[in-house]
Amino acid sequence: MLKPNMVISGKKASNRAPPQTVAEATVRVLKRHVPAAVPGIAFLSGGQSPAEATLHLSLINQLGPLPWPLTFSYGRALQDNALKSWGGAAANFAAGQKEFAQRAKLNALATTGRYTSEMESQAA
């Protein structure tokens, strides 16, 4: 299992690459350098927002078929919204669970290339 970052612009870049460019550059690098025998690739979020990381993963998967299954290993991008909703307060526990389940659902769709950014507003 390989756990790389996606090919994204640096945090301080004033001209950030659009999502499709990120997907294409990431697939290009993987195809050039990762043997097909690798059993899978689980991307780190690399400081991306939850929505950005999910969109990139979906676009990357849309460029298939690829020799490896691609998924996420997003700590922060998977948990960030849930932790903010929960805020450590018992009264907000259910809201945190709801946010976590929603982000997991969106990321599951991204692993098959079926996620779109419009789903973010529908999820609210």
N, CA, C and O atoms as a Tinker XYZ file with bonds, in Angstrom:
   496  protein
     1  N      0.854000   -1.170000    0.000000    73     2
     2  CA     0.000000    0.000000    0.000000    64     1     3
     3  C      0.900000    1.233000    0.000000    63     2     4     5
     4  O      1.866000    1.307000    0.759000    81     3
     5  N      0.582000    2.174000   -0.837000    73     3     6
     6  CA     1.322000    3.431000   -0.939000    64     5     7
     7  C      0.441000    4.550000   -0.395000    63     6     8     9
     8  O     -0.751000    4.604000   -0.697000    81     7
     9  N      1.028000    5.454000    0.414000    73     7    10
    10  CA     0.276000    6.573000    0.989000    64     9    11
    11  C      0.943000    7.900000    0.598000    63    10    12    13
    12  O      1.620000    8.516000    1.421000    81    11
    13  N      0.755000    8.340000   -0.651000    73    11    14
    14  CA     1.364000    9.596000   -1.093000    64    13    15
    15  C      0.397000   10.769000   -0.945000    63    14    16    17
    16  O     -0.777000   10.601000   -0.612000    81    15
    17  N      0.924000   11.946000   -1.200000    73    15    18
    18  CA     0.088000   13.130000   -1.383000    64    17    19
    19  C     -0.262000   13.225000   -2.856000    63    18    20    21
    20  O      0.361000   12.574000   -3.695000    81    19
    21  N     -1.243000   14.024000   -3.162000    73    19    22
    22  CA    -1.568000   14.325000   -4.554000    64    21    23
    23  C     -0.620000   15.413000   -5.033000    63    22    24    25
    24  O      0.021000   16.080000   -4.221000    81    23
    25  N     -0.529000   15.593000   -6.329000    73    23    26
    26  CA     0.303000   16.647000   -6.894000    64    25    27
    27  C     -0.525000   17.932000   -6.875000    63    26    28    29
    28  O     -1.348000   18.168000   -7.759000    81    27
    29  N     -0.294000   18.755000   -5.856000    73    27    30
    30  CA    -1.044000   20.007000   -5.708000    64    29    31
    31  C     -0.085000   21.182000   -5.654000    63    30    32    33
    32  O      1.117000   21.007000   -5.455000    81    31
    33  N     -0.616000   22.365000   -5.831000    73    31    34
    34  CA     0.173000   23.591000   -5.732000    64    33    35
    35  C      0.630000   23.791000   -4.292000    63    34    36    37
    36  O     -0.019000   23.329000   -3.353000    81    35
    37  N      1.740000   24.473000   -4.131000    73    35    38
    38  CA     2.209000   24.806000   -2.797000    64    37    39
    39  C      1.236000   25.731000   -2.089000    63    38    40    41
    40  O      0.498000   26.478000   -2.731000    81    39
    41  N      1.237000   25.680000   -0.775000    73    39    42
    42  CA     0.293000   26.484000    0.014000    64    41    43
    43  C      0.380000   27.970000   -0.280000    63    42    44    45
    44  O     -0.629000   28.674000   -0.230000    81    43
    45  N      1.574000   28.453000   -0.585000    73    43    46
    46  CA     1.753000   29.891000   -0.805000    64    45    47
    47  C      1.636000   30.283000   -2.272000    63    46    48    49
    48  O      1.832000   31.449000   -2.617000    81    47
    49  N      1.318000   29.327000   -3.136000    73    47    50
    50  CA     1.204000   29.628000   -4.563000    64    49    51
    51  C      0.023000   30.562000   -4.804000    63    50    52    53
    52  O     -1.090000   30.303000   -4.345000    81    51
    53  N      0.273000   31.638000   -5.520000    73    51    54
    54  CA    -0.808000   32.582000   -5.806000    64    53    55
    55  C     -1.681000   32.091000   -6.955000    63    54    56    57
    56  O     -2.850000   32.465000   -7.053000    81    55
    57  N     -1.126000   31.268000   -7.810000    73    55    58
    58  CA    -1.862000   30.732000   -8.953000    64    57    59
    59  C     -2.008000   29.226000   -8.754000    63    58    60    61
    60  O     -1.175000   28.450000   -9.224000    81    59
    61  N     -3.069000   28.813000   -8.057000    73    59    62
    62  CA    -3.261000   27.396000   -7.724000    64    61    63
    63  C     -3.797000   26.628000   -8.924000    63    62    64    65
    64  O     -4.627000   27.127000   -9.683000    81    63
    65  N     -3.309000   25.416000   -9.075000    73    63    66
    66  CA    -3.747000   24.556000  -10.171000    64    65    67
    67  C     -5.222000   24.198000  -10.002000    63    66    68    69
    68  O     -5.673000   23.918000   -8.892000    81    67
    69  N     -5.969000   24.207000  -11.100000    73    67    70
    70  CA    -7.375000   23.792000  -11.008000    64    69    71
    71  C     -7.489000   22.296000  -10.718000    63    70    72    73
    72  O     -6.544000   21.547000  -10.965000    81    71
    73  N     -8.629000   21.854000  -10.199000    73    71    74
    74  CA    -8.794000   20.455000   -9.806000    64    73    75
    75  C     -8.465000   19.445000  -10.916000    63    74    76    77
    76  O     -7.819000   18.433000  -10.642000    81    75
    77  N     -8.887000   19.690000  -12.141000    73    75    78
    78  CA    -8.612000   18.741000  -13.218000    64    77    79
    79  C     -7.110000   18.614000  -13.472000    63    78    80    81
    80  O     -6.621000   17.525000  -13.770000    81    79
    81  N     -6.383000   19.717000  -13.355000    73    79    82
    82  CA    -4.928000   19.697000  -13.529000    64    81    83
    83  C     -4.276000   18.880000  -12.420000    63    82    84    85
    84  O     -3.344000   18.118000  -12.676000    81    83
    85  N     -4.755000   19.034000  -11.201000    73    83    86
    86  CA    -4.237000   18.244000  -10.077000    64    85    87
    87  C     -4.442000   16.758000  -10.362000    63    86    88    89
    88  O     -3.528000   15.956000  -10.170000    81    87
    89  N     -5.628000   16.394000  -10.813000    73    87    90
    90  CA    -5.927000   14.991000  -11.106000    64    89    91
    91  C     -5.006000   14.456000  -12.201000    63    90    92    93
    92  O     -4.426000   13.379000  -12.057000    81    91
    93  N     -4.873000   15.196000  -13.280000    73    91    94
    94  CA    -4.050000   14.742000  -14.400000    64    93    95
    95  C     -2.577000   14.626000  -14.012000    63    94    96    97
    96  O     -1.917000   13.654000  -14.380000    81    95
    97  N     -2.061000   15.598000  -13.279000    73    95    98
    98  CA    -0.655000   15.558000  -12.861000    64    97    99
    99  C     -0.408000   14.396000  -11.898000    63    98   100   101
   100  O      0.624000   13.730000  -11.976000    81    99
   101  N     -1.343000   14.159000  -11.004000    73    99   102
   102  CA    -1.198000   13.061000  -10.048000    64   101   103
   103  C     -1.186000   11.714000  -10.765000    63   102   104   105
   104  O     -0.343000   10.864000  -10.474000    81   103
   105  N     -2.107000   11.515000  -11.689000    73   103   106
   106  CA    -2.151000   10.249000  -12.434000    64   105   107
   107  C     -0.894000   10.078000  -13.277000    63   106   108   109
   108  O     -0.349000    8.978000  -13.368000    81   107
   109  N     -0.440000   11.150000  -13.887000    73   107   110
   110  CA     0.781000   11.079000  -14.702000    64   109   111
   111  C      1.971000   10.625000  -13.865000    63   110   112   113
   112  O      2.728000    9.755000  -14.296000    81   111
   113  N      2.146000   11.191000  -12.690000    73   111   114
   114  CA     3.254000   10.813000  -11.808000    64   113   115
   115  C      3.108000    9.361000  -11.359000    63   114   116   117
   116  O      4.081000    8.608000  -11.361000    81   115
   117  N      1.907000    8.972000  -10.978000    73   115   118
   118  CA     1.697000    7.593000  -10.532000    64   117   119
   119  C      2.004000    6.597000  -11.641000    63   118   120   121
   120  O      2.687000    5.599000  -11.411000    81   119
   121  N      1.505000    6.861000  -12.834000    73   119   122
   122  CA     1.742000    5.934000  -13.950000    64   121   123
   123  C      3.226000    5.817000  -14.290000    63   122   124   125
   124  O      3.693000    4.753000  -14.696000    81   123
   125  N      3.951000    6.898000  -14.126000    73   123   126
   126  CA     5.382000    6.886000  -14.443000    64   125   127
   127  C      6.231000    6.200000  -13.377000    63   126   128   129
   128  O      7.295000    5.661000  -13.683000    81   127
   129  N      5.767000    6.218000  -12.131000    73   127   130
   130  CA     6.655000    5.810000  -11.043000    64   129   131
   131  C      6.145000    4.710000  -10.126000    63   130   132   133
   132  O      6.909000    4.210000   -9.301000    81   131
   133  N      4.907000    4.323000  -10.239000    73   131   134
   134  CA     4.371000    3.311000   -9.319000    64   133   135
   135  C      4.081000    2.034000  -10.105000    63   134   136   137
   136  O      3.287000    2.049000  -11.046000    81   135
   137  N      4.720000    0.938000   -9.723000    73   135   138
   138  CA     4.472000   -0.327000  -10.415000    64   137   139
   139  C      3.012000   -0.764000  -10.285000    63   138   140   141
   140  O      2.365000   -0.519000   -9.268000    81   139
   141  N      2.517000   -1.405000  -11.319000    73   139   142
   142  CA     1.139000   -1.895000  -11.308000    64   141   143
   143  C      0.923000   -2.940000  -10.211000    63   142   144   145
   144  O     -0.210000   -3.174000   -9.791000    81   143
   145  N      2.003000   -3.565000   -9.749000    73   143   146
   146  CA     1.896000   -4.593000   -8.706000    64   145   147
   147  C      1.582000   -4.011000   -7.324000    63   146   148   149
   148  O      1.239000   -4.762000   -6.411000    81   147
   149  N      1.690000   -2.705000   -7.155000    73   147   150
   150  CA     1.333000   -2.093000   -5.867000    64   149   151
   151  C     -0.154000   -2.369000   -5.641000    63   150   152   153
   152  O     -0.968000   -2.099000   -6.525000    81   151
   153  N     -0.524000   -2.903000   -4.467000    73   151   154
   154  CA    -1.914000   -3.335000   -4.264000    64   153   155
   155  C     -2.927000   -2.203000   -4.115000    63   154   156   157
   156  O     -4.125000   -2.439000   -4.268000    81   155
   157  N     -2.486000   -0.995000   -3.824000    73   155   158
   158  CA    -3.428000    0.104000   -3.687000    64   157   159
   159  C     -2.736000    1.387000   -3.278000    63   158   160   161
   160  O     -1.610000    1.374000   -2.782000    81   159
   161  N     -3.427000    2.496000   -3.492000    73   159   162
   162  CA    -2.909000    3.814000   -3.143000    64   161   163
   163  C     -3.963000    4.521000   -2.311000    63   162   164   165
   164  O     -5.111000    4.653000   -2.733000    81   163
   165  N     -3.572000    4.976000   -1.128000    73   163   166
   166  CA    -4.464000    5.700000   -0.219000    64   165   167
   167  C     -3.880000    7.088000   -0.011000    63   166   168   169
   168  O     -2.880000    7.251000    0.687000    81   167
   169  N     -4.505000    8.079000   -0.617000    73   167   170
   170  CA    -3.971000    9.434000   -0.584000    64   169   171
   171  C     -4.114000   10.097000    0.778000    63   170   172   173
   172  O     -5.119000    9.933000    1.468000    81   171
   173  N     -3.094000   10.841000    1.142000    73   171   174
   174  CA    -3.140000   11.739000    2.290000    64   173   175
   175  C     -3.770000   13.040000    1.810000    63   174   176   177
   176  O     -3.680000   13.368000    0.627000    81   175
   177  N     -4.401000   13.780000    2.704000    73   175   178
   178  CA    -5.049000   15.021000    2.277000    64   177   179
   179  C     -4.052000   16.154000    2.070000    63   178   180   181
   180  O     -4.347000   17.109000    1.350000    81   179
   181  N     -2.899000   16.067000    2.678000    73   179   182
   182  CA    -1.847000   17.044000    2.410000    64   181   183
   183  C     -2.229000   18.490000    2.649000    63   182   184   185
   184  O     -1.768000   19.375000    1.928000    81   183
   185  N     -3.062000   18.748000    3.644000    73   183   186
   186  CA    -3.441000   20.122000    3.961000    64   185   187
   187  C     -4.577000   20.666000    3.116000    63   186   188   189
   188  O     -4.938000   21.835000    3.254000    81   187
   189  N     -5.149000   19.851000    2.247000    73   187   190
   190  CA    -6.287000   20.296000    1.446000    64   189   191
   191  C     -7.529000   20.385000    2.332000    63   190   192   193
   192  O     -7.610000   19.730000    3.371000    81   191
   193  N     -8.485000   21.194000    1.915000    73   191   194
   194  CA    -9.764000   21.214000    2.614000    64   193   195
   195  C    -10.462000   19.881000    2.371000    63   194   196   197
   196  O    -10.124000   19.177000    1.420000    81   195
   197  N    -11.428000   19.523000    3.213000    73   195   198
   198  CA   -12.151000   18.275000    2.979000    64   197   199
   199  C    -12.783000   18.211000    1.582000    63   198   200   201
   200  O    -12.664000   17.191000    0.903000    81   199
   201  N    -13.441000   19.268000    1.154000    73   199   202
   202  CA   -14.096000   19.269000   -0.158000    64   201   203
   203  C    -13.071000   19.192000   -1.288000    63   202   204   205
   204  O    -13.289000   18.494000   -2.278000    81   203
   205  N    -11.978000   19.894000   -1.144000    73   203   206
   206  CA   -10.934000   19.886000   -2.172000    64   205   207
   207  C    -10.315000   18.493000   -2.316000    63   206   208   209
   208  O    -10.137000   18.008000   -3.433000    81   207
   209  N     -9.993000   17.858000   -1.209000    73   207   210
   210  CA    -9.398000   16.524000   -1.249000    64   209   211
   211  C    -10.361000   15.514000   -1.866000    63   210   212   213
   212  O     -9.947000   14.644000   -2.632000    81   211
   213  N    -11.638000   15.630000   -1.534000    73   211   214
   214  CA   -12.640000   14.717000   -2.073000    64   213   215
   215  C    -12.811000   14.917000   -3.573000    63   214   216   217
   216  O    -12.890000   13.943000   -4.322000    81   215
   217  N    -12.869000   16.162000   -4.016000    73   215   218
   218  CA   -12.999000   16.443000   -5.453000    64   217   219
   219  C    -11.797000   15.911000   -6.219000    63   218   220   221
   220  O    -11.953000   15.279000   -7.264000    81   219
   221  N    -10.599000   16.165000   -5.702000    73   219   222
   222  CA    -9.397000   15.673000   -6.378000    64   221   223
   223  C     -9.415000   14.154000   -6.508000    63   222   224   225
   224  O     -9.092000   13.623000   -7.570000    81   223
   225  N     -9.789000   13.451000   -5.443000    73   223   226
   226  CA    -9.835000   11.994000   -5.491000    64   225   227
   227  C    -10.841000   11.514000   -6.534000    63   226   228   229
   228  O    -10.559000   10.577000   -7.281000    81   227
   229  N    -11.991000   12.138000   -6.590000    73   227   230
   230  CA   -13.002000   11.734000   -7.562000    64   229   231
   231  C    -12.510000   11.955000   -8.990000    63   230   232   233
   232  O    -12.674000   11.086000   -9.846000    81   231
   233  N    -11.911000   13.109000   -9.249000    73   231   234
   234  CA   -11.402000   13.400000  -10.593000    64   233   235
   235  C    -10.278000   12.447000  -10.983000    63   234   236   237
   236  O    -10.186000   12.034000  -12.139000    81   235
   237  N     -9.437000   12.104000  -10.040000    73   235   238
   238  CA    -8.356000   11.144000  -10.306000    64   237   239
   239  C     -8.964000    9.798000  -10.695000    63   238   240   241
   240  O     -8.526000    9.175000  -11.663000    81   239
   241  N     -9.966000    9.351000   -9.950000    73   239   242
   242  CA   -10.597000    8.067000  -10.252000    64   241   243
   243  C    -11.340000    8.087000  -11.588000    63   242   244   245
   244  O    -11.475000    7.046000  -12.231000    81   243
   245  N    -11.816000    9.242000  -12.009000    73   243   246
   246  CA   -12.488000    9.358000  -13.304000    64   245   247
   247  C    -11.515000    9.170000  -14.466000    63   246   248   249
   248  O    -11.945000    8.902000  -15.588000    81   247
   249  N    -10.223000    9.303000  -14.218000    73   247   250
   250  CA    -9.220000    9.160000  -15.272000    64   249   251
   251  C     -8.831000    7.698000  -15.512000    63   250   252   253
   252  O     -7.924000    7.418000  -16.297000    81   251
   253  N     -9.503000    6.784000  -14.850000    73   251   254
   254  CA    -9.197000    5.360000  -14.979000    64   253   255
   255  C     -9.692000    4.791000  -16.286000    63   254   256   257
   256  O    -10.222000    5.515000  -17.129000    81   255
   257  N     -9.518000    3.484000  -16.455000    73   255   258
   258  CA    -9.089000    2.557000  -15.417000    64   257   259
   259  C     -7.596000    2.696000  -15.119000    63   258   260   261
   260  O     -6.783000    2.978000  -15.999000    81   259
   261  N     -7.278000    2.491000  -13.867000    73   259   262
   262  CA    -5.899000    2.561000  -13.391000    64   261   263
   263  C     -5.512000    1.186000  -12.839000    63   262   264   265
   264  O     -6.387000    0.405000  -12.466000    81   263
   265  N     -4.234000    0.888000  -12.784000    73   263   266
   266  CA    -3.824000   -0.452000  -12.332000    64   265   267
   267  C     -3.979000   -0.690000  -10.829000    63   266   268   269
   268  O     -3.844000   -1.825000  -10.372000    81   267
   269  N     -4.258000    0.349000  -10.062000    73   267   270
   270  CA    -4.387000    0.204000   -8.607000    64   269   271
   271  C     -5.705000    0.802000   -8.160000    63   270   272   273
   272  O     -6.192000    1.755000   -8.769000    81   271
   273  N     -6.294000    0.253000   -7.097000    73   271   274
   274  CA    -7.436000    0.937000   -6.499000    64   273   275
   275  C     -6.926000    2.191000   -5.779000    63   274   276   277
   276  O     -5.892000    2.158000   -5.113000    81   275
   277  N     -7.660000    3.285000   -5.923000    73   275   278
   278  CA    -7.295000    4.548000   -5.279000    64   277   279
   279  C     -8.354000    4.910000   -4.259000    63   278   280   281
   280  O     -9.551000    4.870000   -4.545000    81   279
   281  N     -7.906000    5.261000   -3.073000    73   279   282
   282  CA    -8.816000    5.638000   -2.000000    64   281   283
   283  C     -8.181000    6.765000   -1.195000    63   282   284   285
   284  O     -7.231000    7.397000   -1.657000    81   283
   285  N     -8.688000    7.016000   -0.016000    73   283   286
   286  CA    -8.191000    8.106000    0.814000    64   285   287
   287  C     -7.674000    7.583000    2.139000    63   286   288   289
   288  O     -8.094000    6.532000    2.622000    81   287
   289  N     -6.767000    8.328000    2.705000    73   287   290
   290  CA    -6.291000    8.091000    4.054000    64   289   291
   291  C     -6.296000    9.454000    4.733000    63   290   292   293
   292  O     -5.321000    9.873000    5.356000    81   291
   293  N     -7.422000   10.120000    4.589000    73   291   294
   294  CA    -7.542000   11.502000    5.049000    64   293   295
   295  C     -7.817000   11.543000    6.541000    63   294   296   297
   296  O     -8.925000   11.225000    6.973000    81   295
   297  N     -6.847000   11.920000    7.320000    73   295   298
   298  CA    -7.108000   12.142000    8.730000    64   297   299
   299  C     -7.868000   13.442000    8.904000    63   298   300   301
   300  O     -9.050000   13.453000    9.247000    81   299
   301  N     -7.176000   14.517000    8.665000    73   299   302
   302  CA    -7.755000   15.846000    8.878000    64   301   303
   303  C     -8.941000   16.099000    7.953000    63   302   304   305
   304  O     -9.979000   16.573000    8.413000    81   303
   305  N     -8.816000   15.799000    6.680000    73   303   306
   306  CA    -9.897000   16.096000    5.736000    64   305   307
   307  C    -11.144000   15.253000    6.002000    63   306   308   309
   308  O    -12.253000   15.668000    5.666000    81   307
   309  N    -10.977000   14.096000    6.590000    73   307   310
   310  CA   -12.130000   13.265000    6.915000    64   309   311
   311  C    -12.764000   13.702000    8.238000    63   310   312   313
   312  O    -13.985000   13.657000    8.387000    81   311
   313  N    -11.948000   14.116000    9.182000    73   311   314
   314  CA   -12.436000   14.395000   10.533000    64   313   315
   315  C    -12.669000   15.870000   10.838000    63   314   316   317
   316  O    -13.376000   16.186000   11.795000    81   315
   317  N    -12.106000   16.768000   10.068000    73   315   318
   318  CA   -12.101000   18.190000   10.415000    64   317   319
   319  C    -13.503000   18.754000   10.660000    63   318   320   321
   320  O    -13.745000   19.370000   11.698000    81   319
   321  N    -14.420000   18.551000    9.725000    73   319   322
   322  CA   -15.778000   19.081000    9.889000    64   321   323
   323  C    -16.468000   18.462000   11.098000    63   322   324   325
   324  O    -17.180000   19.145000   11.834000    81   323
   325  N    -16.250000   17.160000   11.298000    73   323   326
   326  CA   -16.878000   16.480000   12.434000    64   325   327
   327  C    -16.364000   17.045000   13.762000    63   326   328   329
   328  O    -17.141000   17.290000   14.685000    81   327
   329  N    -15.068000   17.244000   13.845000    73   327   330
   330  CA   -14.491000   17.782000   15.086000    64   329   331
   331  C    -14.964000   19.201000   15.358000    63   330   332   333
   332  O    -15.207000   19.568000   16.508000    81   331
   333  N    -15.095000   19.998000   14.305000    73   331   334
   334  CA   -15.596000   21.372000   14.483000    64   333   335
   335  C    -17.047000   21.370000   14.927000    63   334   336   337
   336  O    -17.428000   22.157000   15.794000    81   335
   337  N    -17.866000   20.498000   14.348000    73   335   338
   338  CA   -19.278000   20.421000   14.739000    64   337   339
   339  C    -19.434000   19.945000   16.175000    63   338   340   341
   340  O    -20.262000   20.466000   16.923000    81   339
   341  N    -18.643000   18.961000   16.553000    73   339   342
   342  CA   -18.715000   18.411000   17.898000    64   341   343
   343  C    -18.170000   19.410000   18.904000    63   342   344   345
   344  O    -18.823000   19.694000   19.909000    81   343
   345  N    -16.988000   19.943000   18.648000    73   343   346
   346  CA   -16.386000   20.936000   19.527000    64   345   347
   347  C    -16.133000   20.449000   20.944000    63   346   348   349
   348  O    -15.916000   21.264000   21.840000    81   347
   349  N    -16.156000   19.150000   21.166000    73   347   350
   350  CA   -15.898000   18.615000   22.496000    64   349   351
   351  C    -17.087000   18.683000   23.435000    63   350   352   353
   352  O    -16.974000   18.312000   24.604000    81   351
   353  N    -18.225000   19.152000   22.945000    73   351   354
   354  CA   -19.410000   19.293000   23.794000    64   353   355
   355  C    -20.343000   18.103000   23.618000    63   354   356   357
   356  O    -20.678000   17.727000   22.495000    81   355
   357  N    -20.752000   17.524000   24.719000    73   355   358
   358  CA   -21.643000   16.366000   24.673000    64   357   359
   359  C    -22.918000   16.671000   23.877000    63   358   360   361
   360  O    -23.441000   15.804000   23.176000    81   359
   361  N    -23.406000   17.891000   23.991000    73   359   362
   362  CA   -24.635000   18.272000   23.291000    64   361   363
   363  C    -24.462000   18.260000   21.776000    63   362   364   365
   364  O    -25.446000   18.161000   21.043000    81   363
   365  N    -23.236000   18.361000   21.306000    73   363   366
   366  CA   -22.968000   18.403000   19.865000    64   365   367
   367  C    -22.478000   17.072000   19.308000    63   366   368   369
   368  O    -22.090000   16.991000   18.142000    81   367
   369  N    -22.494000   16.034000   20.132000    73   367   370
   370  CA   -21.960000   14.740000   19.716000    64   369   371
   371  C    -22.647000   14.210000   18.456000    63   370   372   373
   372  O    -21.975000   13.763000   17.527000    81   371
   373  N    -23.968000   14.257000   18.420000    73   371   374
   374  CA   -24.722000   13.748000   17.265000    64   373   375
   375  C    -24.403000   14.556000   16.009000    63   374   376   377
   376  O    -24.316000   13.994000   14.917000    81   375
   377  N    -24.228000   15.860000   16.156000    73   375   378
   378  CA   -23.886000   16.697000   14.997000    64   377   379
   379  C    -22.516000   16.309000   14.444000    63   378   380   381
   380  O    -22.317000   16.277000   13.230000    81   379
   381  N    -21.572000   16.014000   15.341000    73   379   382
   382  CA   -20.252000   15.567000   14.915000    64   381   383
   383  C    -20.320000   14.236000   14.189000    63   382   384   385
   384  O    -19.649000   14.038000   13.176000    81   383
   385  N    -21.136000   13.321000   14.711000    73   383   386
   386  CA   -21.316000   12.025000   14.050000    64   385   387
   387  C    -21.923000   12.193000   12.662000    63   386   388   389
   388  O    -21.516000   11.524000   11.712000    81   387
   389  N    -22.886000   13.078000   12.554000    73   387   390
   390  CA   -23.545000   13.323000   11.259000    64   389   391
   391  C    -22.544000   13.861000   10.241000    63   390   392   393
   392  O    -22.523000   13.422000    9.092000    81   391
   393  N    -21.720000   14.809000   10.665000    73   391   394
   394  CA   -20.703000   15.377000    9.774000    64   393   395
   395  C    -19.700000   14.311000    9.333000    63   394   396   397
   396  O    -19.318000   14.256000    8.164000    81   395
   397  N    -19.282000   13.474000   10.264000    73   395   398
   398  CA   -18.317000   12.421000    9.933000    64   397   399
   399  C    -18.917000   11.438000    8.933000    63   398   400   401
   400  O    -18.266000   11.067000    7.957000    81   399
   401  N    -20.154000   11.019000    9.174000    73   399   402
   402  CA   -20.817000   10.072000    8.269000    64   401   403
   403  C    -20.982000   10.678000    6.876000    63   402   404   405
   404  O    -20.811000    9.988000    5.871000    81   403
   405  N    -21.310000   11.955000    6.820000    73   403   406
   406  CA   -21.496000   12.612000    5.525000    64   405   407
   407  C    -20.172000   12.685000    4.754000    63   406   408   409
   408  O    -20.133000   12.415000    3.553000    81   407
   409  N    -19.094000   13.048000    5.447000    73   407   410
   410  CA   -17.796000   13.140000    4.761000    64   409   411
   411  C    -17.342000   11.758000    4.312000    63   410   412   413
   412  O    -16.770000   11.620000    3.231000    81   411
   413  N    -17.584000   10.740000    5.116000    73   411   414
   414  CA   -17.229000    9.373000    4.728000    64   413   415
   415  C    -18.022000    8.952000    3.494000    63   414   416   417
   416  O    -17.470000    8.315000    2.596000    81   415
   417  N    -19.301000    9.296000    3.438000    73   415   418
   418  CA   -20.134000    8.972000    2.280000    64   417   419
   419  C    -19.606000    9.669000    1.026000    63   418   420   421
   420  O    -19.503000    9.044000   -0.029000    81   419
   421  N    -19.273000   10.951000    1.131000    73   419   422
   422  CA   -18.768000   11.692000   -0.026000    64   421   423
   423  C    -17.430000   11.124000   -0.498000    63   422   424   425
   424  O    -17.184000   11.026000   -1.700000    81   423
   425  N    -16.573000   10.753000    0.444000    73   423   426
   426  CA   -15.286000   10.166000    0.064000    64   425   427
   427  C    -15.468000    8.785000   -0.557000    63   426   428   429
   428  O    -14.722000    8.414000   -1.464000    81   427
   429  N    -16.441000    8.025000   -0.085000    73   427   430
   430  CA   -16.723000    6.729000   -0.705000    64   429   431
   431  C    -17.141000    6.926000   -2.159000    63   430   432   433
   432  O    -16.713000    6.171000   -3.032000    81   431
   433  N    -17.968000    7.927000   -2.426000    73   431   434
   434  CA   -18.353000    8.236000   -3.805000    64   433   435
   435  C    -17.131000    8.639000   -4.633000    63   434   436   437
   436  O    -17.028000    8.281000   -5.806000    81   435
   437  N    -16.214000    9.378000   -4.023000    73   435   438
   438  CA   -15.011000    9.822000   -4.731000    64   437   439
   439  C    -14.116000    8.660000   -5.129000    63   438   440   441
   440  O    -13.414000    8.737000   -6.137000    81   439
   441  N    -14.130000    7.583000   -4.351000    73   439   442
   442  CA   -13.286000    6.430000   -4.692000    64   441   443
   443  C    -13.760000    5.736000   -5.962000    63   442   444   445
   444  O    -13.023000    4.947000   -6.553000    81   443
   445  N    -14.980000    6.024000   -6.380000    73   443   446
   446  CA   -15.505000    5.451000   -7.622000    64   445   447
   447  C    -15.655000    6.512000   -8.708000    63   446   448   449
   448  O    -16.156000    6.222000   -9.795000    81   447
   449  N    -15.221000    7.753000   -8.417000    73   447   450
   450  CA   -15.321000    8.832000   -9.397000    64   449   451
   451  C    -16.720000    9.396000   -9.541000    63   450   452   453
   452  O    -17.006000   10.087000  -10.519000    81   451
   453  N    -17.608000    9.114000   -8.578000    73   451   454
   454  CA   -18.999000    9.566000   -8.682000    64   453   455
   455  C    -19.305000   10.810000   -7.848000    63   454   456   457
   456  O    -20.447000   11.268000   -7.835000    81   455
   457  N    -18.332000   11.355000   -7.168000    73   455   458
   458  CA   -18.521000   12.575000   -6.366000    64   457   459
   459  C    -18.432000   13.793000   -7.271000    63   458   460   461
   460  O    -17.614000   13.834000   -8.190000    81   459
   461  N    -19.274000   14.784000   -7.009000    73   459   462
   462  CA   -19.157000   16.092000   -7.647000    64   461   463
   463  C    -19.205000   17.152000   -6.555000    63   462   464   465
   464  O    -19.765000   16.922000   -5.484000    81   463
   465  N    -18.625000   18.295000   -6.824000    73   463   466
   466  CA   -18.576000   19.354000   -5.807000    64   465   467
   467  C    -19.963000   19.850000   -5.436000    63   466   468   469
   468  O    -20.139000   20.395000   -4.346000    81   467
   469  N    -20.956000   19.679000   -6.306000    73   467   470
   470  CA   -22.325000   20.094000   -5.986000    64   469   471
   471  C    -22.888000   19.302000   -4.817000    63   470   472   473
   472  O    -23.813000   19.762000   -4.148000    81   471
   473  N    -22.348000   18.128000   -4.564000    73   471   474
   474  CA   -22.817000   17.290000   -3.463000    64   473   475
   475  C    -22.531000   17.918000   -2.106000    63   474   476   477
   476  O    -23.179000   17.573000   -1.118000    81   475
   477  N    -21.577000   18.828000   -2.045000    73   475   478
   478  CA   -21.260000   19.504000   -0.768000    64   477   479
   479  C    -22.461000   20.295000   -0.280000    63   478   480   481
   480  O    -22.807000   20.216000    0.898000    81   479
   481  N    -23.104000   21.056000   -1.156000    73   479   482
   482  CA   -24.240000   21.868000   -0.732000    64   481   483
   483  C    -25.477000   21.000000   -0.478000    63   482   484   485
   484  O    -26.317000   21.350000    0.351000    81   483
   485  N    -25.591000   19.883000   -1.179000    73   483   486
   486  CA   -26.716000   18.975000   -0.975000    64   485   487
   487  C    -26.574000   18.233000    0.347000    63   486   488   489
   488  O    -27.564000   17.769000    0.913000    81   487
   489  N    -25.341000   18.122000    0.840000    73   487   490
   490  CA   -25.077000   17.373000    2.061000    64   489   491
   491  C    -25.454000   18.157000    3.304000    63   490   492   493
   492  O    -25.677000   17.574000    4.365000    81   491
   493  N    -25.524000   19.457000    3.181000    73   491   494
   494  CA   -25.773000   20.300000    4.364000    64   493   495
   495  C    -27.163000   20.157000    4.905000    63   494   496
   496  O    -27.510000   20.804000    5.894000    81   495
